[in-house]
């Protein structure tokens, strides 16, 4: 695992710490989990957008050939 340092405001830090404590996790575990989920969601959207563009292009070229 790699250490990463980020700056967040005090209010966000308190909210994250509260959620982590409530879920029995450390602050670091919760932040790592949140970042991993963000990346996964981003990749899902990107893959969906790429597929949508591919389908749109495919339908465009098929309609030209008709």
C-alpha positions in Angstrom: 0.0 0.0 0.0 1.2 3.5 -0.7 0.8 6.5 1.6 -0.9 9.6 0.2 -1.3 12.9 1.8 -4.3 15.2 1.0 -5.5 18.4 2.6 -9.2 18.6 3.6 -11.1 21.2 5.6 -11.7 20.6 9.3 -15.5 20.1 8.8 -15.0 17.3 6.3 -12.3 15.7 8.5 -14.8 15.7 11.4 -17.5 14.1 9.3 -15.2 11.4 7.9 -13.9 10.6 11.4 -17.5 10.4 12.8 -18.6 8.0 10.0 -15.4 5.9 10.4 -16.0 5.6 14.2 -19.7 4.7 13.6 -18.6 1.9 11.2 -15.7 0.6 13.3 -13.1 1.7 10.8 -10.1 3.9 11.0 -10.1 7.2 9.3 -7.5 5.9 6.8 -9.6 2.8 6.0 -12.7 4.9 5.3 -10.9 7.4 3.1 -9.2 4.6 1.1 -12.6 2.8 0.7 -14.3 6.0 -0.4 -11.6 6.8 -3.0 -11.7 3.2 -4.3 -15.5 3.5 -4.7 -15.1 6.9 -6.4 -12.7 5.4 -8.9 -14.9 2.4 -9.5 -17.9 4.6 -10.2 -15.9 6.8 -12.5 -14.7 3.8 -14.5 -18.2 2.5 -14.7 -19.5 5.8 -16.1 -16.5 6.1 -18.5 -17.1 2.6 -19.8 -20.8 3.3 -20.2 -20.0 6.5 -22.1 -17.5 4.7 -24.3 -20.1 2.0 -25.1 -22.8 4.6 -25.7 -20.5 6.5 -28.2 -19.6 3.2 -29.9 -23.3 2.3 -30.2 -24.1 5.8 -31.5 -21.3 5.7 -34.0 -22.4 2.2 -35.1 -26.0 3.3 -35.6 -24.9 6.4 -37.5 -22.7 4.5 -39.9 -25.4 1.8 -40.4 -28.0 4.5 -41.2 -25.7 6.0 -43.8 -25.3 2.7 -45.5 -29.1 2.3 -45.8 
